[in-house]
Amino acid sequence: MTDATTTPGGNAQWRDRYAGAIMNTFGTPSRVLVRGSGARVWDADGTEYLDLLAGIAVNCLGHAHPAIVEAVSTQLATLGHVSNFFTTPAQVRLAEELIALTLPGAEPGASRVFLANSGTEANEGALKIARRHGGASRPRVLALEQAFHGRTMGALAMTHKAAYREPFEPLPGGIEFVPAGDVTALRDAMGPDVAALIVEPIQGEAGVRPLPDGYLEAARAMTRDAGALLIIDEVQTGMGRAGAWMAHHLLAPGIVPDVVTLAKGLGGGMPIGAVVATGQAAELLGPGQHGTTFGGNPVAASAALAVIATLRSEGLLERTGSLGERWASELAQVPGVTATRGLGLLIGVALDPAVGPASAVAEDLAQAGFIVNAPRPDTLRLAPPLILSDEDADAFTAALAALLAARLAGAPEGAAITGHHD
Ligand SMILES: *Cc1c(COP(=O)(O)O)cnc(C)c1O
């Protein structure tokens, strides 16, 4: 069935043009999306999908949410960009909101925000704060094994995967990796020459792996004792995704990190990132020491304000927590699924090796009309819009159960449908 708004040219034609025009950093995507509404998207062949990845944890209100459309359109029609020679009410209001949401336990008045355009940039800002902390007497920055913090040089240096890092060496130095979740290893690595420890509360790209209970509290105590900063990368897990404003609020309710980085869901689809810092860490970047042309622009800031207002007015944090908990436990019962991991609507679905590689299961699911991804060979990741309905969640559970049953019986569903394979 062809949708009325389908762009001329189907998936195949746009794929060819993509390959001739776009650098091959992502591989050629097999589907060309032309429209979205709520939790659904449509491709250039007119096929409808339930989007359970939401642009990788970005489209928290789904596609074309009226609150974001209205906020962005109104701001763009009023004042679209000003540079950081000027400020705007949207920028200031957003920074005030982010301080309150991100670091509610911090000393009042002691927190400040730097607005950027992406997650990797937010982490670059955090790394620059770490470098300024202690200077030459604190040359070491600790990151966790399996960490993902972004693709620009500083964030890349803190990203563990060798295949991402090694082609670009030499990278900024002084970064060391410690095993994730291992308090003893962290204690052994910590010392007075450490500027900062950076952690994701749930390692998303590593296959949705939450830090174990007690780890963040131990990390907070050790960094404080050593005089090092604790940086929490909430780029994927923040802004309601975990069922609270920040995942660390659930995993370690008592702690206050020095720095939190945000992006992905923050703008609901508009590119924006943020560094939120408190205490001394909030003062380490002085005039001229950091900057950005687009960061904090009023259009992106207005989108983020609309996201925050809508998450609040629609009760989406509570909703995300309750739907996520129910859905994850139901998915864990599906034959072929060995476990689920995560919090809220960031769910890793671990698969029995007998069903085949997760990437093949993800492709079967796409052919059945469900978008997910496979961050690891044995794990599917679900990061749907937080507005997902119970019916849509249940439809996915049923489709996954049917598909895994077929694979366990030795007849992968995808094998019967060859037309869409590349
Ligand atoms: C996606 C991600 C980043 C990088 O964000 P970009 O906007 O792609 O630069 C950094 N940290 C974490 C935890 C992420 O999931």
The ligand as a MOL file (V3000), in Angstrom:
LIG
                    3D

  0  0  0     0  0            999 V3000
M  V30 BEGIN CTAB
M  V30 COUNTS 15 15 0 0 0
M  V30 BEGIN ATOM
M  V30 1 C 24.8180 8.1890 21.9790 0
M  V30 2 C 25.7060 8.3860 23.1410 0
M  V30 3 C 26.7370 9.3420 23.1220 0
M  V30 4 C 27.0540 10.1440 21.8780 0
M  V30 5 O 26.0220 10.9960 21.5300 0
M  V30 6 P 25.9970 11.6550 20.0590 0
M  V30 7 O 24.8720 12.6380 20.1260 0
M  V30 8 O 25.7950 10.5500 19.0870 0
M  V30 9 O 27.3060 12.3260 19.8580 0
M  V30 10 C 27.4800 9.5280 24.2680 0
M  V30 11 N 27.2450 8.8060 25.3780 0
M  V30 12 C 26.2780 7.8720 25.4300 0
M  V30 13 C 26.0500 7.1280 26.6960 0
M  V30 14 C 25.4850 7.6170 24.3170 0
M  V30 15 O 24.5500 6.6650 24.3580 0
M  V30 END ATOM
M  V30 BEGIN BOND
M  V30 1 1 1 2
M  V30 2 1 2 3
M  V30 3 2 2 14
M  V30 4 1 3 4
M  V30 5 2 3 10
M  V30 6 1 4 5
M  V30 7 1 5 6
M  V30 8 2 6 7
M  V30 9 1 6 8
M  V30 10 1 6 9
M  V30 11 1 10 11
M  V30 12 2 11 12
M  V30 13 1 12 13
M  V30 14 1 12 14
M  V30 15 1 14 15
M  V30 END BOND
M  V30 END CTAB
M  END
